[in-house]
Amino acid sequence: MNYLKDFFGNEVLMCALLSWVVAQALKVLLSLIMDKRLDWRRCFGMGGMPSSHSALTFSLMLMTGLRCGFGSVEFALAFSLTAIVIYDAMGVRAETGKQGAALNQILREVLIEGQPITQQRFKELVGHTPLEVAGGIVVGLIMVLIMA
């Protein structure tokens, strides 16, 4: 049972996971404020403000640096992971969302013999804008300040 104690006693991991939870909860709250409806799917959905991926990886990176040293191999790994996740969130996944929106528009407008090409809807909210990533970084930073 020391495994569970070690797992839950890992401050770096707990900070990262709590950053993700806080960012996901903020998505629900912001969705309620902006859309005037409670959308619990935002708890587990991708995309949106703030980026939970950025919050998790940024807090992981910063806590790793604080605990292991900013010159450590562990920090270098955490920094690299954070850079990849943020680049992917703003790049590849953001473009995928734009393509999803374009495909959905085509499906709404284009008919073949009076029938839609497909009934499938593509996900449009899968990536992040730079502002959403910055929001995630702020959440991660706040969580590190609270937990460090």
ZIDA-V96776 format. One line per field, one symbol per residue. ss: DSSP state (@ for helix, = for strand, . for the rest). psi: psi as a letter, one per 30 degrees, with the letter a starting at -180 (. if undefined). Layout:
# ZIDA-V96776
ss=???
psi=???
This chain:
# ZIDA-V96776
ss=.@@@@@@@..@@@@@@@@@@@@@@@@@@@@@@@@@....@@@@........@@@@@@@@@@@@@@@@@....@@@@@@@@@@@@@@@@@@.@@@@@@@@@@@@@@@@@@.==..==.............@@@@@@@@@@@@@@@@@@.
psi=ffeeeeeffjeeeeeeeeeeeeeeeeeeeeeeeefhkjjfffegllllkljfeeeeeeeeeeeeeeefkfgleeeeeeeeeeeeeeeeefdeeeeeeeeeeeeeeeeefkkjhgkkelfkkkkfifakleeeeeeeeeeeeeeeeef.
